Amino acid sequence: MTHEMLRKLGLALLVGMLAVGLVGCQDEPGPAEEAGQEIDEAMDDAGESIEEMGESIQDAAEGN
């Protein structure tokens, strides 16, 4: 085999190993990750509620 062919084969093997590694990381989230996602959603909901309340206060102050 030539040097160029070995280089291409090595690169293909490396890309294949990386792809397998990424697919292996696609498992179901564990309990800690699920809890973190729930906390993120709760914080988003709280932020939206505060924003809506601020808009309501601003509308009331403007007399709308």
HELIX and SHEET records of a PDB file:
HELIX    1   1 HIS A    3  GLY A   24  1                                  22    
HELIX    2   2 PRO A   31  GLU A   62  1                                  32    
END                                                                             
